[in-house]
Amino acid sequence: MYKKLQVVSDPKWKLPRVRVNYAEEEHWVNTFADLTEGQELQVMADWCVENDCGYRSSYNEFKFRTPEQMTMFILKWS
């Protein structure tokens, strides 16, 4: 299983957002092989809190106050 970070653009939302989607692919390596999808998302949410870099707005979606925060998140987790 691998994760795909998708930048979500929606005119009604002012804050930049990233959605984390998971898919099965044989040629991709899971970054956190010993964690489940939910546990990995929690690690990502904890990192956001520790670094004051956005927040988890739903199960697989993160919101950010600035585009720079979103870029930092994408660089860290992609």
C-alpha positions as YAML, in Angstrom:
chain: A
units: angstrom
residues:
- id: 1
  name: MET
  ca: [0.00, 0.00, 0.00]
- id: 2
  name: TYR
  ca: [1.26, 3.48, -0.76]
- id: 3
  name: LYS
  ca: [-0.03, 6.96, -0.09]
- id: 4
  name: LYS
  ca: [-0.80, 9.67, -2.60]
- id: 5
  name: LEU
  ca: [-0.96, 13.31, -1.48]
- id: 6
  name: GLN
  ca: [-3.56, 15.27, -3.41]
- id: 7
  name: VAL
  ca: [-3.89, 19.06, -3.19]
- id: 8
  name: VAL
  ca: [-7.58, 19.89, -3.01]
- id: 9
  name: SER
  ca: [-8.84, 23.14, -4.50]
- id: 10
  name: ASP
  ca: [-12.35, 24.25, -3.61]
- id: 11
  name: PRO
  ca: [-13.54, 27.88, -3.95]
- id: 12
  name: LYS
  ca: [-15.67, 27.76, -0.79]
- id: 13
  name: TRP
  ca: [-12.66, 26.79, 1.35]
- id: 14
  name: LYS
  ca: [-10.18, 29.59, 1.90]
- id: 15
  name: LEU
  ca: [-7.50, 27.36, 3.45]
- id: 16
  name: PRO
  ca: [-5.21, 25.15, 1.36]
- id: 17
  name: ARG
  ca: [-5.94, 21.44, 1.84]
- id: 18
  name: VAL
  ca: [-4.23, 18.12, 1.21]
- id: 19
  name: ARG
  ca: [-6.05, 14.80, 1.00]
- id: 20
  name: VAL
  ca: [-4.16, 11.57, 1.66]
- id: 21
  name: ASN
  ca: [-5.34, 8.65, -0.46]
- id: 22
  name: TYR
  ca: [-4.11, 5.07, -0.23]
- id: 23
  name: ALA
  ca: [-3.88, 2.53, -3.04]
- id: 24
  name: GLU
  ca: [-2.49, -0.94, -3.62]
- id: 25
  name: GLU
  ca: [0.53, -1.05, -5.92]
- id: 26
  name: GLU
  ca: [3.16, -3.76, -5.97]
- id: 27
  name: HIS
  ca: [6.05, -1.51, -7.00]
- id: 28
  name: TRP
  ca: [5.57, 1.06, -4.20]
- id: 29
  name: VAL
  ca: [7.02, 0.65, -0.72]
- id: 30
  name: ASN
  ca: [5.05, 1.60, 2.39]
- id: 31
  name: THR
  ca: [6.97, 4.18, 4.43]
- id: 32
  name: PHE
  ca: [5.55, 2.89, 7.70]
- id: 33
  name: ALA
  ca: [5.39, -0.84, 7.03]
- id: 34
  name: ASP
  ca: [4.55, -1.69, 10.65]
- id: 35
  name: LEU
  ca: [1.67, 0.85, 10.92]
- id: 36
  name: THR
  ca: [-1.89, 0.64, 9.67]
- id: 37
  name: GLU
  ca: [-3.37, 3.40, 7.51]
- id: 38
  name: GLY
  ca: [-5.09, 4.99, 10.52]
- id: 39
  name: GLN
  ca: [-1.94, 4.87, 12.62]
- id: 40
  name: GLU
  ca: [0.11, 6.47, 9.85]
- id: 41
  name: LEU
  ca: [-2.45, 9.27, 9.50]
- id: 42
  name: GLN
  ca: [-2.24, 9.82, 13.28]
- id: 43
  name: VAL
  ca: [1.57, 10.11, 13.04]
- id: 44
  name: MET
  ca: [1.08, 12.75, 10.33]
- id: 45
  name: ALA
  ca: [-1.46, 14.62, 12.49]
- id: 46
  name: ASP
  ca: [0.89, 14.53, 15.49]
- id: 47
  name: TRP
  ca: [3.68, 15.96, 13.33]
- id: 48
  name: CYS
  ca: [1.37, 18.82, 12.28]
- id: 49
  name: VAL
  ca: [0.69, 19.69, 15.93]
- id: 50
  name: GLU
  ca: [4.36, 19.45, 16.96]
- id: 51
  name: ASN
  ca: [5.48, 21.71, 14.11]
- id: 52
  name: ASP
  ca: [2.49, 24.09, 14.12]
- id: 53
  name: CYS
  ca: [1.90, 23.17, 10.50]
- id: 54
  name: GLY
  ca: [-1.82, 22.90, 9.83]
- id: 55
  name: TYR
  ca: [-4.27, 20.43, 11.33]
- id: 56
  name: ARG
  ca: [-6.19, 17.27, 10.53]
- id: 57
  name: SER
  ca: [-9.68, 18.32, 9.49]
- id: 58
  name: SER
  ca: [-11.10, 14.87, 8.75]
- id: 59
  name: TYR
  ca: [-9.93, 11.26, 8.58]
- id: 60
  name: ASN
  ca: [-7.65, 11.73, 5.58]
- id: 61
  name: GLU
  ca: [-7.61, 15.50, 5.05]
- id: 62
  name: PHE
  ca: [-5.31, 18.20, 6.40]
- id: 63
  name: LYS
  ca: [-5.82, 21.99, 6.26]
- id: 64
  name: PHE
  ca: [-3.20, 24.71, 6.41]
- id: 65
  name: ARG
  ca: [-3.18, 28.43, 7.16]
- id: 66
  name: THR
  ca: [-0.66, 29.26, 4.43]
- id: 67
  name: PRO
  ca: [0.57, 27.72, 1.18]
- id: 68
  name: GLU
  ca: [4.03, 27.51, 2.77]
- id: 69
  name: GLN
  ca: [2.71, 25.19, 5.50]
- id: 70
  name: MET
  ca: [1.10, 22.99, 2.86]
- id: 71
  name: THR
  ca: [4.40, 22.84, 0.95]
- id: 72
  name: MET
  ca: [6.28, 21.86, 4.12]
- id: 73
  name: PHE
  ca: [3.74, 19.06, 4.77]
- id: 74
  name: ILE
  ca: [4.02, 17.75, 1.20]
- id: 75
  name: LEU
  ca: [7.83, 17.79, 1.33]
- id: 76
  name: LYS
  ca: [7.81, 15.90, 4.62]
- id: 77
  name: TRP
  ca: [5.27, 13.20, 3.74]
- id: 78
  name: SER
  ca: [5.58, 12.62, -0.01]
...
